[in-house]
Amino acid sequence: MKSFFNLILFLGRISLFKISILKVAFTLPLYSAEIINQIYFLSLRCLVPVCSVVTAFGMVVAVQGLNILRIFGADYMVSGLLSVSLVRELCPCITCIMVSAQAGSGITAEIGAMRIKEEIDALSVMAVNPVKFLVVPRLVALTISTILINWTAQGCGIFGGYIVTVLQKGMSKGVFFENIYLFTGLSDIIAGTIKACIYGFIIGLFSTYYGYFVTG
C-alpha cells in the first residue's frame, strides 16, 4: 500500500512539473540559441552509438529474414520486411533506449549538479525562471534530436541490410530498393516519427525532473 501511495505521489509531482513546463514553454524569450546548441550537442553525442547499433540490427534482420523467406521462395521481399520493421518499430525503440542512456543521464547529471551547487537558486534570485531557462531548452532539444537521430538511424539500418543482401548475398540492387518503395509508405514513416517524438519527450521530461529535484 505504501508503494502505491508513493507511485501516486510521484505521478502527481511529475504532472505538476510538466504543467509548469507547459506554462512557460510558449512564452518569450524562447532561448532559441540554447535550443540549437543543445540539439547539436545531444545529436553529436548520440549519433554514432545509435547508428552503430541500428546498422548491426539491420544486418541481423536481413540475415534472419533471408533464412525465413527463402523457405517460401520470397527472399526478394526481405528489403520490404527490413524497412517496415526498422521504420515502424525497431528504430524508434533502439534510438530512444540509446538516447536515454547517453543524453538523458547527461542532462540529469548536468541539471543535478546545478541544483547541488545552488546555481538554480541563483537564477531565481536574478529573476530568471530556471524552468524556462534550463528545462525547456533541453526538453525541446532532446525531443527534436531524437527525431533527427531516428531518421538517420533508419537509413543506417537499411544500409546494414543492403550490405548483407546485395553486397554479400548478391541480390539485385534494383529489387532491393523497389521492395522498400513498395512496402514502406508515408504512414510508416509518420508512425515511426511520432513514436520517436513521444519517447524523446518522455525521456526529456524524466531526465530534467530527476535533475531539477535532486537532493543530497
C-alpha positions in Angstrom: 0.0 0.0 0.0 2.9 2.4 0.8 4.4 1.8 -2.6 1.1 2.5 -4.3 0.8 5.9 -2.5 4.4 6.7 -3.4 3.6 6.0 -7.0 0.6 8.3 -6.8 2.7 11.0 -5.2 5.4 10.6 -7.9 2.8 10.9 -10.7 1.4 14.0 -9.1 4.8 15.6 -8.8 5.8 14.9 -12.3 2.4 16.1 -13.6 2.8 19.4 -11.8 6.3 19.6 -13.2 5.0 19.1 -16.7 2.3 21.7 -16.2 5.0 24.2 -15.0 7.0 23.5 -18.2 4.0 24.0 -20.5 3.1 27.3 -18.8 6.4 28.8 -19.8 7.3 26.8 -22.9 5.5 29.2 -25.3 6.3 32.5 -23.7 9.1 34.9 -24.6 12.0 34.7 -24.5 12.4 31.4 -26.4 16.1 30.9 -25.9 16.3 29.5 -29.4 20.2 29.7 -29.5 20.3 27.5 -26.4 17.9 25.0 -28.0 20.1 24.9 -31.2 23.2 24.4 -29.1 21.6 21.5 -27.2 20.3 19.9 -30.4 23.9 20.0 -31.8 25.4 18.7 -28.6 22.9 15.9 -28.0 22.9 14.8 -31.6 26.7 14.7 -31.7 26.8 12.7 -28.5 24.3 10.1 -29.5 24.5 9.8 -33.3 27.5 7.4 -33.6 26.4 4.9 -30.9 22.8 4.8 -32.2 23.8 4.4 -35.9 26.4 1.7 -35.0 23.8 -0.4 -33.1 21.0 0.1 -35.7 23.3 -0.8 -38.6 24.1 -4.1 -36.8 20.4 -4.7 -36.2 19.7 -4.1 -39.9 22.2 -6.7 -40.8 20.8 -9.2 -38.3 17.2 -8.7 -39.5 18.3 -9.1 -43.1 20.1 -12.4 -42.4 17.2 -13.8 -40.4 14.7 -12.6 -42.9 16.5 -14.2 -45.8 16.6 -17.5 -44.0 12.9 -17.5 -43.3 11.7 -16.0 -46.6 13.9 -18.4 -48.6 11.7 -21.3 -47.3 8.7 -19.8 -49.2 10.7 -18.6 -52.2 10.2 -15.0 -51.3 13.7 -14.0 -50.3 13.5 -11.0 -52.7 11.0 -9.4 -50.3 13.5 -9.2 -47.4 14.1 -5.5 -48.0 10.4 -4.7 -47.5 10.5 -6.6 -44.2 13.6 -4.8 -43.2 12.4 -1.3 -44.0 8.9 -1.7 -42.4 10.3 -3.3 -39.2 13.0 -0.7 -38.8 11.0 2.4 -39.7 7.9 1.5 -37.6 9.2 -0.4 -34.6 12.9 -1.1 -34.2 14.5 2.3 -34.9 12.3 4.4 -32.6 12.8 1.9 -29.7 16.5 1.3 -30.2 17.1 5.1 -30.7 15.3 6.1 -27.6 17.0 3.4 -25.4 20.4 4.7 -26.6 19.4 8.4 -26.3 18.1 7.7 -22.8 21.4 6.1 -21.8 23.6 8.7 -23.5 21.8 12.0 -23.4 19.1 11.5 -20.7 21.6 10.6 -18.0 23.9 13.5 -19.0 21.0 16.0 -18.7 20.1 14.7 -15.3 23.7 15.0 -14.1 24.1 18.5 -15.6 20.9 19.9 -14.0 21.5 18.0 -10.8 25.0 19.5 -10.4 23.5 22.9 -10.9 21.0 22.2 -8.1 23.6 21.0 -5.7 25.8 24.0 -6.4 22.8 26.3 -5.9 23.1 27.7 -9.4 19.4 27.1 -9.9 18.6 29.1 -6.7 20.9 31.9 -8.1 18.9 32.1 -11.3 15.7 32.5 -9.2 17.3 35.3 -7.2 18.2 37.1 -10.5 14.6 36.8 -11.6 15.3 34.2 -14.3 12.8 31.4 -14.4 15.0 28.3 -14.1 12.4 26.0 -15.7 12.2 28.3 -18.7 16.0 28.8 -18.9 17.3 25.3 -18.1 14.5 22.7 -18.5 12.5 23.9 -21.6 15.5 24.2 -24.0 16.8 20.7 -23.0 13.4 19.1 -23.2 12.7 20.6 -26.7 16.2 19.8 -27.9 16.0 16.2 -26.8 12.7 15.7 -28.5 13.9 17.2 -31.8 17.3 15.4 -31.5 15.5 12.0 -31.0 13.5 12.6 -34.2 16.6 13.5 -36.2 18.7 10.6 -34.9 15.8 8.2 -35.6 15.7 9.3 -39.2 19.4 8.9 -39.6 19.3 5.5 -37.8 16.6 4.3 -40.3 19.0 4.9 -43.1 21.8 3.2 -41.3 19.7 0.2 -40.6 18.6 -0.1 -44.2 22.3 0.3 -45.3 23.2 -2.6 -42.9 20.6 -4.8 -44.7 21.9 -3.6 -48.1 25.4 -4.8 -47.1 24.1 -8.3 -46.3 21.6 -8.8 -49.1 23.2 -7.0 -52.0 26.9 -7.0 -51.4 27.2 -10.4 -49.7 24.2 -12.4 -51.0 24.2 -11.0 -54.5 20.6 -9.7 -54.6 19.8 -7.2 -57.3 20.2 -3.6 -56.1 17.1 -2.6 -58.1 15.0 -5.4 -56.5 16.2 -4.3 -53.0 15.2 -0.7 -53.4 12.0 -1.4 -55.3 10.6 -3.5 -52.4 11.5 -0.8 -50.0 9.5 1.6 -52.1 6.5 -0.8 -52.4 6.2 -1.9 -48.8 7.2 1.3 -46.9 4.7 4.1 -47.1 4.4 7.6 -45.7 2.2 6.2 -42.9 5.1 4.0 -41.7 7.5 7.0 -41.6 4.9 9.1 -39.8 4.2 6.4 -37.3 7.9 5.9 -36.5 8.4 9.7 -36.2 5.5 10.1 -33.8 6.9 7.3 -31.6 10.3 8.9 -31.6 8.8 12.3 -30.7 6.8 10.8 -27.8 9.7 8.8 -26.5 12.0 11.7 -26.7 9.6 14.0 -24.8 9.2 11.4 -22.1 12.9 10.9 -21.8 13.4 14.6 -21.6 10.7 15.1 -19.0 12.0 12.4 -16.7 15.6 13.4 -17.1 15.0 17.0 -16.3 12.7 16.1 -13.4 15.2 14.0 -11.6 17.9 16.5 -12.2 15.8 19.5 -11.1 14.7 17.9 -7.9 17.9 16.1 -6.9 18.9 16.2 -3.3 22.0 15.3 -1.3 
